Amino acid sequence: MKKAVTILSLMTTSAASAHEALAPHMHPHATSMLPGVEVFGVAALVLALGVIAYTYVKRG
């Protein structure tokens, strides 16, 4: 019985079977809510195109 308990306890302490709260893991739910650089780039492009379209319509 003592051997069986020892073998079972060795199998349960491996990293593969550890609960994610006990083993190091990534936090996909903790991503930043701030917009990235590409969002600002697309916003600047859209704004520039809007200004160009506005000046084109205003002239014509």
N, CA, C and O atoms as a GROMACS GRO file, in nm:
protein
  240
    1MET      N    1   0.084  -0.119   0.000
    1MET     CA    2   0.000   0.000   0.000
    1MET      C    3   0.088   0.125   0.000
    1MET      O    4   0.056   0.224  -0.066
    2LYS      N    5   0.198   0.119   0.074
    2LYS     CA    6   0.286   0.234   0.082
    2LYS      C    7   0.350   0.264  -0.054
    2LYS      O    8   0.370   0.380  -0.089
    3LYS      N    9   0.383   0.158  -0.131
    3LYS     CA   10   0.440   0.177  -0.265
    3LYS      C   11   0.338   0.241  -0.358
    3LYS      O   12   0.372   0.330  -0.435
    4ALA      N   13   0.214   0.197  -0.350
    4ALA     CA   14   0.110   0.251  -0.437
    4ALA      C   15   0.087   0.399  -0.410
    4ALA      O   16   0.070   0.477  -0.504
    5VAL      N   17   0.088   0.439  -0.284
    5VAL     CA   18   0.070   0.580  -0.249
    5VAL      C   19   0.188   0.662  -0.298
    5VAL      O   20   0.170   0.774  -0.347
    6THR      N   21   0.308   0.609  -0.285
    6THR     CA   22   0.428   0.680  -0.331
    6THR      C   23   0.425   0.699  -0.483
    6THR      O   24   0.456   0.807  -0.532
    7ILE      N   25   0.389   0.595  -0.555
    7ILE     CA   26   0.384   0.604  -0.701
    7ILE      C   27   0.275   0.702  -0.744
    7ILE      O   28   0.297   0.782  -0.835
    8LEU      N   29   0.160   0.696  -0.682
    8LEU     CA   30   0.052   0.789  -0.717
    8LEU      C   31   0.088   0.933  -0.685
    8LEU      O   32   0.055   1.024  -0.761
    9SER      N   33   0.156   0.955  -0.573
    9SER     CA   34   0.193   1.092  -0.537
    9SER      C   35   0.300   1.147  -0.630
    9SER      O   36   0.304   1.268  -0.655
   10LEU      N   37   0.388   1.062  -0.682
   10LEU     CA   38   0.488   1.107  -0.779
   10LEU      C   39   0.425   1.144  -0.912
   10LEU      O   40   0.470   1.238  -0.978
   11MET      N   41   0.323   1.072  -0.951
   11MET     CA   42   0.257   1.101  -1.078
   11MET      C   43   0.175   1.229  -1.072
   11MET      O   44   0.161   1.296  -1.174
   12THR      N   45   0.122   1.265  -0.958
   12THR     CA   46   0.037   1.384  -0.948
   12THR      C   47   0.115   1.512  -0.931
   12THR      O   48   0.056   1.620  -0.941
   13THR      N   49   0.245   1.507  -0.905
   13THR     CA   50   0.322   1.629  -0.884
   13THR      C   51   0.395   1.676  -1.008
   13THR      O   52   0.473   1.770  -1.001
   14SER      N   53   0.372   1.613  -1.122
   14SER     CA   54   0.439   1.656  -1.244
   14SER      C   55   0.377   1.786  -1.294
   14SER      O   56   0.263   1.818  -1.262
   15ALA      N   57   0.454   1.861  -1.373
   15ALA     CA   58   0.406   1.990  -1.423
   15ALA      C   59   0.291   1.975  -1.520
   15ALA      O   60   0.206   2.063  -1.531
   16ALA      N   61   0.287   1.864  -1.591
   16ALA     CA   62   0.182   1.845  -1.691
   16ALA      C   63   0.046   1.827  -1.626
   16ALA      O   64  -0.056   1.864  -1.685
   17SER      N   65   0.042   1.771  -1.508
   17SER     CA   66  -0.087   1.749  -1.444
   17SER      C   67  -0.116   1.852  -1.334
   17SER      O   68  -0.217   1.840  -1.264
   18ALA      N   69  -0.029   1.951  -1.321
   18ALA     CA   70  -0.051   2.053  -1.218
   18ALA      C   71  -0.166   2.145  -1.260
   18ALA      O   72  -0.186   2.171  -1.379
   19HIS      N   73  -0.238   2.193  -1.164
   19HIS     CA   74  -0.345   2.287  -1.190
   19HIS      C   75  -0.283   2.416  -1.240
   19HIS      O   76  -0.174   2.453  -1.196
   20GLU      N   77  -0.351   2.487  -1.331
   20GLU     CA   78  -0.291   2.607  -1.390
   20GLU      C   79  -0.268   2.718  -1.289
   20GLU      O   80  -0.188   2.808  -1.315
   21ALA      N   81  -0.334   2.714  -1.175
   21ALA     CA   82  -0.309   2.813  -1.072
   21ALA      C   83  -0.176   2.787  -1.002
   21ALA      O   84  -0.119   2.878  -0.941
   22LEU      N   85  -0.127   2.664  -1.008
   22LEU     CA   86  -0.001   2.630  -0.941
   22LEU      C   87   0.118   2.632  -1.036
   22LEU      O   88   0.232   2.650  -0.991
   23ALA      N   89   0.096   2.614  -1.164
   23ALA     CA   90   0.203   2.611  -1.263
   23ALA      C   91   0.209   2.746  -1.335
   23ALA      O   92   0.106   2.809  -1.354
   24PRO      N   93   0.328   2.790  -1.375
   24PRO     CA   94   0.336   2.915  -1.450
   24PRO      C   95   0.261   2.903  -1.583
   24PRO      O   96   0.274   2.803  -1.653
   25HIS      N   97   0.183   3.004  -1.616
   25HIS     CA   98   0.106   3.000  -1.740
   25HIS      C   99   0.083   3.141  -1.789
   25HIS      O  100   0.099   3.238  -1.715
   26MET      N  101   0.045   3.152  -1.917
   26MET     CA  102   0.016   3.282  -1.976
   26MET      C  103  -0.122   3.329  -1.932
   26MET      O  104  -0.206   3.248  -1.891
   27HIS      N  105  -0.146   3.457  -1.941
   27HIS     CA  106  -0.274   3.516  -1.903
   27HIS      C  107  -0.339   3.580  -2.025
   27HIS      O  108  -0.326   3.701  -2.045
   28PRO      N  109  -0.410   3.503  -2.106
   28PRO     CA  110  -0.472   3.563  -2.224
   28PRO      C  111  -0.583   3.660  -2.187
   28PRO      O  112  -0.620   3.745  -2.268
   29HIS      N  113  -0.637   3.649  -2.066
   29HIS     CA  114  -0.743   3.739  -2.025
   29HIS      C  115  -0.689   3.871  -1.972
   29HIS      O  116  -0.767   3.959  -1.938
   30ALA      N  117  -0.558   3.886  -1.965
   30ALA     CA  118  -0.499   4.008  -1.910
   30ALA      C  119  -0.434   4.091  -2.019
   30ALA      O  120  -0.333   4.158  -1.994
   31THR      N  121  -0.489   4.089  -2.141
   31THR     CA  122  -0.432   4.170  -2.248
   31THR      C  123  -0.469   4.316  -2.226
   31THR      O  124  -0.565   4.348  -2.156
   32SER      N  125  -0.393   4.402  -2.288
   32SER     CA  126  -0.414   4.545  -2.272
   32SER      C  127  -0.540   4.589  -2.346
   32SER      O  128  -0.569   4.541  -2.455
   33MET      N  129  -0.613   4.679  -2.285
   33MET     CA  130  -0.732   4.734  -2.347
   33MET      C  131  -0.698   4.858  -2.431
   33MET      O  132  -0.785   4.911  -2.499
   34LEU      N  133  -0.573   4.904  -2.426
   34LEU     CA  134  -0.533   5.023  -2.500
   34LEU      C  135  -0.514   4.989  -2.648
   34LEU      O  136  -0.472   4.878  -2.681
   35PRO      N  137  -0.545   5.084  -2.736
   35PRO     CA  138  -0.526   5.056  -2.879
   35PRO      C  139  -0.378   5.048  -2.914
   35PRO      O  140  -0.295   5.114  -2.851
   36GLY      N  141  -0.345   4.968  -3.012
   36GLY     CA  142  -0.207   4.950  -3.054
   36GLY      C  143  -0.165   5.058  -3.154
   36GLY      O  144  -0.244   5.144  -3.192
   37VAL      N  145  -0.040   5.051  -3.194
   37VAL     CA  146   0.016   5.148  -3.287
   37VAL      C  147  -0.055   5.140  -3.422
   37VAL      O  148  -0.078   5.242  -3.486
   38GLU      N  149  -0.088   5.018  -3.465
   38GLU     CA  150  -0.154   5.004  -3.594
   38GLU      C  151  -0.292   5.069  -3.596
   38GLU      O  152  -0.338   5.115  -3.701
   39VAL      N  153  -0.359   5.073  -3.482
   39VAL     CA  154  -0.490   5.139  -3.475
   39VAL      C  155  -0.473   5.289  -3.497
   39VAL      O  156  -0.552   5.351  -3.568
   40PHE      N  157  -0.369   5.347  -3.437
   40PHE     CA  158  -0.343   5.490  -3.457
   40PHE      C  159  -0.303   5.518  -3.602
   40PHE      O  160  -0.340   5.621  -3.657
   41GLY      N  161  -0.229   5.426  -3.664
   41GLY     CA  162  -0.191   5.443  -3.803
   41GLY      C  163  -0.310   5.442  -3.896
   41GLY      O  164  -0.321   5.525  -3.986
   42VAL      N  165  -0.401   5.348  -3.875
   42VAL     CA  166  -0.522   5.341  -3.958
   42VAL      C  167  -0.610   5.463  -3.933
   42VAL      O  168  -0.669   5.516  -4.027
   43ALA      N  169  -0.620   5.507  -3.809
   43ALA     CA  170  -0.701   5.625  -3.778
   43ALA      C  171  -0.643   5.749  -3.845
   43ALA      O  172  -0.718   5.833  -3.895
   44ALA      N  173  -0.510   5.762  -3.845
   44ALA     CA  174  -0.446   5.877  -3.910
   44ALA      C  175  -0.468   5.872  -4.061
   44ALA      O  176  -0.491   5.975  -4.124
   45LEU      N  177  -0.462   5.752  -4.119
   45LEU     CA  178  -0.485   5.737  -4.263
   45LEU      C  179  -0.629   5.774  -4.299
   45LEU      O  180  -0.652   5.844  -4.397
   46VAL      N  181  -0.724   5.726  -4.221
   46VAL     CA  182  -0.865   5.758  -4.246
   46VAL      C  183  -0.890   5.907  -4.230
   46VAL      O  184  -0.963   5.967  -4.309
   47LEU      N  185  -0.830   5.968  -4.129
   47LEU     CA  186  -0.845   6.112  -4.107
   47LEU      C  187  -0.786   6.190  -4.224
   47LEU      O  188  -0.846   6.286  -4.271
   48ALA      N  189  -0.668   6.150  -4.270
   48ALA     CA  190  -0.604   6.218  -4.383
   48ALA      C  191  -0.690   6.206  -4.509
   48ALA      O  192  -0.708   6.304  -4.581
   49LEU      N  193  -0.742   6.086  -4.534
   49LEU     CA  194  -0.829   6.068  -4.651
   49LEU      C  195  -0.957   6.151  -4.638
   49LEU      O  196  -1.007   6.203  -4.738
   50GLY      N  197  -1.008   6.164  -4.518
   50GLY     CA  198  -1.127   6.247  -4.494
   50GLY      C  199  -1.100   6.394  -4.520
   50GLY      O  200  -1.183   6.464  -4.579
   51VAL      N  201  -0.984   6.441  -4.478
   51VAL     CA  202  -0.947   6.581  -4.501
   51VAL      C  203  -0.928   6.607  -4.650
   51VAL      O  204  -0.972   6.709  -4.703
   52ILE      N  205  -0.863   6.512  -4.719
   52ILE     CA  206  -0.844   6.527  -4.864
   52ILE      C  207  -0.979   6.527  -4.934
   52ILE      O  208  -1.000   6.609  -5.023
   53ALA      N  209  -1.070   6.438  -4.898
   53ALA     CA  210  -1.202   6.434  -4.960
   53ALA      C  211  -1.280   6.561  -4.931
   53ALA      O  212  -1.351   6.612  -5.018
   54TYR      N  213  -1.269   6.612  -4.810
   54TYR     CA  214  -1.341   6.734  -4.772
   54TYR      C  215  -1.291   6.854  -4.853
   54TYR      O  216  -1.372   6.934  -4.901
   55THR      N  217  -1.160   6.866  -4.868
   55THR     CA  218  -1.107   6.979  -4.946
   55THR      C  219  -1.141   6.963  -5.094
   55THR      O  220  -1.163   7.062  -5.163
   56TYR      N  221  -1.146   6.841  -5.144
   56TYR     CA  222  -1.182   6.816  -5.283
   56TYR      C  223  -1.328   6.854  -5.308
   56TYR      O  224  -1.359   6.917  -5.410
   57VAL      N  225  -1.416   6.818  -5.218
   57VAL     CA  226  -1.559   6.850  -5.232
   57VAL      C  227  -1.581   6.999  -5.214
   57VAL      O  228  -1.664   7.057  -5.284
   58LYS      N  229  -1.509   7.063  -5.124
   58LYS     CA  230  -1.527   7.205  -5.097
   58LYS      C  231  -1.482   7.289  -5.218
   58LYS      O  232  -1.543   7.392  -5.247
   59ARG      N  233  -1.377   7.246  -5.287
   59ARG     CA  234  -1.330   7.318  -5.406
   59ARG      C  235  -1.427   7.303  -5.523
   59ARG      O  236  -1.448   7.397  -5.599
   60GLY      N  237  -1.483   7.187  -5.537
   60GLY     CA  238  -1.564   7.157  -5.656
   60GLY      C  239  -1.702   7.200  -5.644
   60GLY      O  240  -1.781   7.181  -5.736
   0.00000   0.00000   0.00000
